[in-house]
Amino acid sequence: MGYLSSTGLGTRELRESVMTIVNVALGFLAILVIVGIIAGGVMMMTAGGNADKSGSGQKVVAAGVIGLVIILSALAITNFVVANILNATGA
């Protein structure tokens, strides 16, 4: 793959670049979910006995935890699939 270095685009394979992009995107989403969980916790702590605000905070935290589970599952599945494709193709 000598043409890659002559174009100045780098020498990484396309699969490696795609996996890097997927990992960065899922990492960014995980950070957003964690910020959401923290925001829900703050909502619960500042509810001041108001059941509606406390319930709203609990819903935000629950949604954040579910989102985090989905993101971590997607990361695990993506890594598993790519690793098996690389093993199967001998790359």
N, C-alpha and C positions, 0 to 999 in steps of 0.2 A: 504494500500500500504506500508506495513512494509518492504517489500523487497528492496524498493528504498533506505532507509536509511542504510540498511546493506551492500549495494554494494558501498556506498560512492559516488553515482552519483547525489545525491540531492533528494529533495522531491517534486519538481515542476512537474506538469502534462506536458505531451507532447505538448498539445495545447498551454499552456503558453510559453513553450520554443520556439516553432515555431513562435509564435507571436512576441516574443522578438527578434528573429533573423530577421524576416521580418521588424520590425520597425527599427532595427539598420541598416539593409541594405538600406532601403529607406531613412533613415536619412543621411547615407554616400553619397548616390547618390544626395540628395538634396544639400549637401555641395559642391560636385563637380560641380553641375549646377550653383550654386551661384558664385563659383570661375570662371566658364566660362563666366558668365554674366559680372563680373568685368573685366575679360580679354578683352572682347569685348568692354567694355566702355573705357578701356585704349587704345585699338586700335583706337577707334574713336577720342579720345582726342589727340593722338600723330600722327594723320594722316597728320597734317600740310597742310591742304588744298587739299591733294591728294584724289580725289573722289573714286578711287579704294580701298584705304585702309579704308576710311570712310565707304564705302559700305560693305566691308568685315566685319568691326566691327559691323555694323548694323545687318548683317546676323547672326553673332555669338550671339548677344544679343537676337535676335528674336528666334533663335533656343534654347537658354537657357531658355527663358520665356516659350516656348512651352514645353520643357522638365520638367520644374518645375511644370507646370499645370498637366502634365501626372503623375508625381511622387506624387503630392498631391492628385490627383484623385485615384491613386492606393492605397494610404494609407487610404483614406476615405472608399473606397470600401472594402478593406481588413478588416478594423475594423468593418464595418457594417456587413459583412458576418459572421465573427467569433462571433460577439455578438449575432446575430440571431441564429447561430448554437448552441451556448451555452444555449440560452433561450429555443430553441426547444428540446434539449436533457435533459434539466434540470440539467445541470452540473454547 
